[in-house]
Amino acid sequence: MFFKGGHATKWSKNVFCQEADTSVFPIQTWGDFKQQFWIHFFPVNVEADIINALEGASYHQGGQTMDNYLDNFQALVSNAGYMDLQTLVVKFQGLRLGIQNQITTMLYGRPTNTNSNIWYKAAWRIDQVHLANEAFQSVLYSTPSTSPVREPLRGDHPLS
C-alpha cells in the first residue's frame, strides 16, 4: 500500500493463476472484487503497520533507488504523523551504509539533526555522486582497449 509497485502485480498474477488452475475466474462479481481488494490492499491497522515499519530495524533503503526510498520514507513519516524533527532524522538512518556514513561523518556542512529536508537533500546528492562514480568506473574498467596491437618496428625497442 505504501510502496511503489509490486504488490498489485503479484496479487493479479495470483488471481490469474487461480483461474488457470481451476478454469474459473475467482472473482465473479463487483462485490467479490471489492472484498478481495479490501483484504489485500487495506491493512487492519494502518497506523500500527506504519509505526512498526519506522520503529523496526526492517525499514532500510536496501536495493531501492534513492528517489523511491525518499518517497516511501516521506509517505511513511507523513502517515505516521511524526512531527519531531530529531525523530525524523533518527528514523532516516536506514540509508545504505556508505551514504549514511558519508553524511554522518562530514567534517563541514553536516546536516543538523533538526532539519530532515537537508538530510534528504544530502542523501540524494551523495547518492547521485555514487551513481556517477559507479558509471564512470564501469566504463573505465570494463571497456576493452580499442588500440590496435602492433609489432615493434626495428629501432622501437630500447635495447636495440
For each residue, the residues with C-beta under 8 A, 3 or more apart:
1: 7 41 42 43 46
2: 50 53 72 75 76 79
3: 6 7 68 72
4: 68 71 72
5: 8 9
6: 3 9 10
7: 1 3 10 11 40 41
8: 5 11 12 41
9: 5 6 12 13
10: 6 7 13 14
11: 7 8 14 15 40 41
12: 8 9 15 16
13: 9 10 16 17
14: 10 11 17 18
15: 11 12 18 19 25 26 27 36
16: 12 13 19 20
17: 13 14 20 21
18: 14 15 21 22 26
19: 15 16 22 23 24 25 26
20: 16 17 23
21: 17 18
22: 18 19 26
23: 19 20
24: 19
25: 15 19 28
26: 15 18 19 22 32
27: 15 32 33 36
28: 25 32
29: 32 33
30: 33 34
31: 34 35
32: 26 27 28 29 35 36
33: 27 29 30 36 37
34: 30 31 37 38
35: 31 32 38 39
36: 15 27 32 33 39 40
37: 33 34 40 41 42
38: 34 35 41 42
39: 35 36 42
40: 7 11 36 37
41: 1 7 8 11 37 38
42: 1 37 38 39 46
43: 1 46 49
44:
45: 48 49
46: 1 42 43 49 50 79
47: 50 51 79 80
48: 45 51 52
49: 43 45 46 52 53
50: 2 46 47 53 54 76 79 80
51: 47 48 54 55 80
52: 48 49 55 56
53: 2 49 50 56 58 59 76
54: 50 51 59 76 77 80 82 91
55: 51 52
56: 52 53 59
57: 60
58: 53
59: 53 54 56 73 76 91 94
60: 57 94 95 96
61: 64 66 69 94 95 96 99
62: 96
63:
64: 61 68 69 72
65: 68 69
66: 61 69 70 99 123 124 127 128
67: 70 71 124
68: 3 4 64 65 71 72
69: 61 64 65 66 72 73 94 95
70: 66 67 73 74 120 123 124
71: 4 67 68 74 75
72: 2 3 4 64 68 69 75 76
73: 59 69 70 76 77 91 92 94
74: 70 71 77 78 120
75: 2 71 72 78 79
76: 2 50 53 54 59 72 73 79 80
77: 54 73 74 80 82 88 91
78: 74 75 81
79: 2 46 47 50 75 76
80: 47 50 51 54 76 77
81: 78
82: 54 77 87 88 91
83:
84: 87 88
85: 88 89 113 114 115 116
86: 89 90 113 114
87: 82 84 90 91
88: 77 82 84 85 91 92 116
89: 85 86 92 93 111 113 114 115 116 119
90: 86 87 93 113
91: 54 59 73 77 82 87 88 94
92: 73 88 89 95 116 119 120 123
93: 89 90 100
94: 59 60 61 69 73 91
95: 60 61 69 92 99 100 103 123
96: 60 61 62 99 100 127
97: 100 101
98: 101 102 130
99: 61 66 95 96 102 103 123 126 127 130
100: 93 95 96 97 103 104
101: 97 98 104 105
102: 98 99 105 106 126
103: 95 99 100 106 110 111 119 122 123 126
104: 100 101 110
105: 101 102 110
106: 102 103 109 110 122
107: 110
108:
109: 106
110: 103 104 105 106 107
111: 89 103 115 118 119 122
112: 115 118
113: 85 86 89 90
114: 85 86 89
115: 85 89 111 112 118 119
116: 85 88 89 92 119 120
117: 120 121
118: 111 112 115 121 122
119: 89 92 103 111 115 116 122 123
120: 70 74 92 116 117 123 124
121: 117 118 124 125
122: 103 106 111 118 119 125 126
123: 66 70 92 95 99 103 119 120 126 127
124: 66 67 70 120 121 127 128
125: 121 122 128 129
126: 99 102 103 122 123 129 130
127: 66 96 99 123 124 130 131
128: 66 124 125 131 132
129: 125 126 132 133
130: 98 99 126 127 133 134
131: 127 128 134 135
132: 128 129 135 136
133: 129 130 136 137
134: 130 131 137 138
135: 131 132 138 139
136: 132 133 139 140
137: 133 134 140 141
138: 134 135 141 142
139: 135 136 142 143
140: 136 137 143
141: 137 138
142: 138 139
143: 139 140 146
144:
145:
146: 143
147:
148:
149:
150:
151:
152: 156 157
153: 156
154: 160
155: 160
156: 152 153 160
157: 152 160
158:
159:
160: 154 155 156 157
